[in-house]
């Protein structure tokens, strides 16, 4: 069975554009608004939504996304709530792919098999567990494969070529290439550096490569899109949500800006 993620990357390729992947935290500022934000993003051209599963110690995240996790946890948003959110989203949308992004503790709380049964039931497409190396993911990989749920892997600029090869061999859906060293939202990306590293990475995998971290607007997205199959944007959306006001308009405007830059 072909995954929704695979179909999306095939489609954007034929449309001669790059996939837009937006990240937000489930339950930030609340579950109802998260659903509205997801639908608003779809209206303006998002292809894949990465939903951050709230966690008390999101160590790879910068201040922006940490605050998003804090806001979601203050509302008591749980993994179960996030599954229900996807189920609700699927009532009106079966085209957009949804990926859960988070940390091992949260995902393991259900157990790998139970997690994948629930994920399959609600129409989840992939998982990206930040602190789960390939060596510790055999259960999740096994049960994910059984249900055609993709396991997306992260590769950093500091990852060795040998290590990249191992990670790529145990990934599906797409490879998430971290364009800057450090936490999410950190620093300015060096587009030339990214292009060199991604070209090398493509020697290890036929999977699409999505570039994230440090991409905030049309200029930063455009600077690396020629070597990317998709672009991941997160901190800027979490910041807009944190500002309050007319969140949906802000999210729509930013999604539209990015979508047009990738066309």
C-alpha positions as CSV (number, residue, x, y, z in Angstrom):
1,X,0.0,0.0,0.0
2,X,1.4,3.4,-1.0
3,X,1.7,6.0,1.7
4,X,0.0,9.3,1.6
5,X,3.4,11.0,2.1
6,X,4.8,9.1,-0.9
7,X,1.8,10.2,-3.1
8,X,2.3,13.9,-2.0
9,X,5.9,14.0,-3.0
10,X,5.1,12.3,-6.3
11,X,2.4,14.9,-6.9
12,X,4.5,17.9,-6.1
13,X,7.2,16.6,-8.4
14,X,4.8,16.4,-11.3
15,X,3.6,19.9,-10.4
16,X,7.2,21.1,-10.5
17,X,7.2,22.5,-7.0
18,X,8.4,21.6,-3.5
19,X,6.3,20.2,-0.7
20,X,5.4,22.7,2.1
21,X,5.6,21.1,5.6
22,X,4.4,23.2,8.5
23,X,5.0,22.4,12.1
24,X,2.7,23.4,15.0
25,X,2.2,22.1,18.5
26,X,-1.0,20.2,19.2
27,X,-3.2,22.0,21.7
28,X,-1.4,25.4,21.2
29,X,-3.3,27.6,22.1
30,X,-6.0,25.0,22.5
31,X,-7.2,21.9,20.6
32,X,-10.1,23.6,18.9
33,X,-7.9,26.4,17.5
34,X,-5.3,23.8,16.4
35,X,-7.9,22.2,14.2
36,X,-8.8,25.6,12.8
37,X,-5.1,26.4,12.1
38,X,-4.6,23.1,10.3
39,X,-7.6,23.8,8.1
40,X,-6.4,27.4,7.4
41,X,-2.9,26.0,6.4
42,X,-4.6,23.6,4.0
43,X,-6.5,26.5,2.4
44,X,-3.2,28.2,1.6
45,X,-1.3,25.2,0.2
46,X,0.3,23.2,3.0
47,X,1.1,19.6,1.9
48,X,2.1,18.0,5.2
49,X,1.5,19.1,8.8
50,X,3.9,18.0,11.5
51,X,2.0,18.1,14.8
52,X,4.3,18.5,17.8
53,X,3.1,16.2,20.6
54,X,3.3,18.2,23.9
55,X,6.2,17.2,26.1
56,X,7.6,18.8,29.3
57,X,11.3,18.7,28.1
58,X,11.5,19.2,24.4
59,X,15.3,19.4,24.4
60,X,15.9,19.9,20.6
61,X,13.6,22.9,20.5
62,X,14.4,26.6,20.7
63,X,12.5,29.0,23.0
64,X,9.6,29.6,20.6
65,X,8.6,25.9,20.3
66,X,9.3,25.3,24.0
67,X,6.8,28.0,24.8
68,X,4.3,26.3,22.4
69,X,4.8,23.0,24.3
70,X,4.2,24.8,27.6
71,X,1.0,26.5,26.4
72,X,-0.3,23.1,25.2
73,X,0.6,21.4,28.5
74,X,-1.1,24.1,30.5
75,X,-4.3,23.1,28.7
76,X,-3.6,19.5,29.6
77,X,-3.2,18.4,26.0
78,X,-2.2,14.7,25.8
79,X,-1.3,12.2,23.2
80,X,-4.9,10.9,23.2
81,X,-6.2,14.4,22.6
82,X,-3.8,14.7,19.6
83,X,-5.1,11.4,18.2
84,X,-8.6,12.7,18.5
85,X,-7.5,15.9,16.8
86,X,-6.3,13.9,13.7
87,X,-9.5,11.9,13.7
88,X,-11.5,15.2,13.6
89,X,-9.3,16.6,10.9
90,X,-9.8,13.5,8.8
91,X,-13.6,14.0,8.8
92,X,-13.1,16.7,6.2
93,X,-9.6,16.1,4.8
94,X,-8.0,12.9,3.5
95,X,-5.4,14.5,1.2
96,X,-3.1,16.3,3.6
97,X,-0.5,14.1,5.4
98,X,-0.1,14.3,9.2
99,X,3.1,13.5,11.0
100,X,3.5,13.3,14.8
101,X,6.8,14.9,15.9
102,X,7.9,14.4,19.5
103,X,9.9,12.6,22.1
104,X,10.3,8.9,23.0
105,X,8.7,9.1,26.5
106,X,5.4,10.3,25.1
107,X,5.2,7.8,22.3
108,X,6.3,4.9,24.5
109,X,3.6,5.6,27.0
110,X,1.2,3.6,24.9
111,X,3.6,1.0,23.7
112,X,4.7,0.7,20.1
113,X,1.9,-1.7,19.0
114,X,-0.9,0.1,20.7
115,X,0.4,3.4,19.3
116,X,0.4,2.2,15.8
117,X,-3.0,0.6,16.0
118,X,-4.4,4.0,17.2
119,X,-2.4,5.9,14.6
120,X,-3.7,3.7,11.8
121,X,-7.3,4.1,13.1
122,X,-7.2,7.9,13.0
123,X,-5.3,8.3,9.7
124,X,-1.9,9.3,10.9
125,X,0.8,9.1,8.1
126,X,4.1,9.2,9.9
127,X,6.1,9.7,13.1
128,X,9.3,11.6,13.8
129,X,10.7,10.8,17.2
130,X,13.5,13.2,17.9
131,X,15.4,11.1,20.5
132,X,14.9,7.7,18.9
133,X,18.0,6.4,17.2
134,X,17.6,3.5,14.7
135,X,19.2,1.1,17.1
136,X,16.3,1.6,19.6
137,X,13.4,1.7,17.3
138,X,12.9,-1.9,16.1
139,X,9.4,-2.2,17.8
140,X,8.2,1.1,16.3
141,X,9.6,0.2,12.9
142,X,8.0,-3.2,12.9
143,X,4.5,-2.1,13.8
144,X,4.8,1.0,11.6
145,X,5.6,-1.1,8.6
146,X,2.7,-3.4,9.2
147,X,0.3,-0.4,8.9
148,X,2.1,1.6,6.2
149,X,3.0,4.4,8.6
150,X,6.3,6.2,7.8
151,X,9.1,6.6,10.2
152,X,10.8,9.9,9.3
153,X,14.5,10.3,10.4
154,X,16.5,13.4,11.2
155,X,20.0,14.0,9.8
156,X,22.1,16.9,11.0
157,X,25.0,18.8,9.4
158,X,27.3,17.0,11.9
159,X,26.1,13.5,11.1
160,X,28.9,11.5,9.5
161,X,28.5,10.0,6.0
162,X,28.6,6.4,7.5
163,X,26.0,7.3,10.1
164,X,23.8,9.0,7.5
165,X,23.8,5.8,5.4
166,X,22.5,3.8,8.4
167,X,19.8,6.3,9.2
168,X,18.6,6.5,5.6
169,X,18.4,2.7,5.4
170,X,15.9,2.7,8.3
171,X,13.8,5.6,7.2
172,X,10.6,6.0,5.1
173,X,8.5,8.9,4.0
174,X,11.2,11.5,3.8
175,X,14.5,12.5,5.4
176,X,14.3,15.6,7.6
177,X,17.6,17.4,7.0
178,X,18.5,19.9,9.8
179,X,19.9,22.9,8.0
180,X,21.6,24.6,11.0
181,X,23.5,23.3,13.9
182,X,21.7,23.5,17.3
183,X,18.1,23.8,18.3
184,X,15.0,24.7,16.2
185,X,14.9,28.4,15.2
186,X,18.6,28.7,15.8
187,X,20.9,30.9,13.7
188,X,20.9,31.8,10.0
189,X,21.3,29.0,7.6
190,X,24.2,28.9,5.2
191,X,22.5,28.1,1.9
192,X,25.7,27.0,0.1
193,X,26.6,24.7,3.0
194,X,23.1,23.1,2.9
195,X,23.3,22.5,-0.8
196,X,26.6,20.7,-0.6
197,X,25.5,18.5,2.3
198,X,22.1,17.7,0.8
199,X,23.7,16.7,-2.5
200,X,26.0,14.3,-0.6
201,X,23.0,13.0,1.4
202,X,21.2,12.2,-1.9
203,X,23.9,9.6,-2.6
204,X,22.7,7.6,0.3
205,X,18.9,7.6,-0.3
206,X,16.2,7.8,-2.9
207,X,13.8,9.2,-0.3
208,X,12.6,12.8,-0.6
209,X,14.7,15.3,1.5
210,X,12.9,18.0,3.4
211,X,15.0,20.8,4.8
212,X,14.1,22.4,8.1
213,X,15.4,24.5,11.0
214,X,16.2,28.2,10.3
215,X,13.6,28.6,7.5
216,X,11.2,31.5,8.4
217,X,10.1,33.2,5.2
218,X,10.0,33.1,1.4
219,X,13.7,34.3,1.1
220,X,15.1,31.5,3.3
221,X,12.9,28.9,1.7
222,X,13.9,30.0,-1.8
223,X,17.6,29.9,-0.9
224,X,17.6,26.1,-0.5
225,X,14.6,24.9,-2.5
226,X,16.7,23.9,-5.5
227,X,18.2,20.9,-3.6
228,X,15.1,20.2,-1.4
229,X,12.1,18.1,-2.1
230,X,10.3,19.8,0.7
231,X,10.7,22.6,3.2
232,X,9.8,22.4,6.9
233,X,8.8,25.6,8.7
234,X,8.0,25.6,12.4
235,X,9.2,28.3,14.8
236,X,7.7,31.1,12.9
237,X,4.2,29.6,13.1
238,X,4.6,28.8,16.8
239,X,5.6,32.5,17.3
240,X,2.6,33.8,15.4
241,X,0.3,31.6,17.5
242,X,2.0,32.8,20.7
243,X,1.4,36.4,19.7
244,X,-2.3,35.9,19.8
245,X,-4.6,38.4,17.9
246,X,-6.0,37.2,14.6
247,X,-4.0,33.9,14.6
248,X,-5.8,32.4,11.6
249,X,-5.1,35.4,9.3
250,X,-1.4,35.5,10.3
251,X,-1.0,31.7,9.7
252,X,-2.8,31.9,6.4
253,X,-0.7,34.8,5.2
254,X,2.6,33.1,6.2
255,X,1.5,29.8,4.6
256,X,0.6,31.5,1.4
257,X,3.9,33.4,1.3
258,X,5.8,30.1,1.7
259,X,3.6,28.1,-0.7
260,X,4.1,30.7,-3.4
261,X,7.9,30.7,-2.9
262,X,8.0,26.9,-3.4
263,X,5.9,26.9,-6.6
